[in-house]
Amino acid sequence: MSPKAPPPAAIAEAAKHPGGWLYEIGGGLDAGAAAPPEAVVGAWKVSDDGKIVGAFIPNPSYDPIRWPAKPS
């Protein structure tokens, strides 16, 4: 399996959150709703200069049946 590349929207969003994490959330949530842990597909680390670094880290608790991933 090849590493999951961040889509362009994720790269742009990372620039707004330097030094943090960028989470991919499954579908089915209302806009602005808090995501339960099982709805988090995984995350990318964001460097202090707002760039995604390292590989995508999948969430082992993610439930793809209840929270299907959104198409990239």
Secondary structure, DSSP 8 states (H G I E B T S, - for coil): -------HHHHHHHTTSTTSEEEEE-SS--TT----GGGEEEEEEE-TTS-EEEEEEE-TT--TTTS-----
